[in-house]
Amino acid sequence: MSAWVPPSASARAAILARSRTIAVVGASSNPSRASNFVITYLLSSSTDFDVFLVNPRESEILGEPVYASLADVPVVPDIVDVFR
């Protein structure tokens, strides 16, 4: 059995380049949380991602709807970013 080798920087860049949708599980409305910083960036005009926020305790964050679970997101996201 071989050990897992993380993708190189160019491979990670290629993954991001071909991805269009990101689900952020554990999205928070609290500006001091890392997830809030990340979603603020992803929702900014400097990115072209469709962002889906997931948190069973929230209904809206930064003016965006929040889904109760990943299964409730209306698309299959290319990337799932998990915060706990």
Secondary structure, 3 states (H helix, E strand, C coil): CCCCCCCCHHHHHHHHHHCCEEEEECCCCCCCCHHHHHHHHHHCCCCCCEEEEECCCCCEECCEEEECCHHHCCCCCCEEEECC
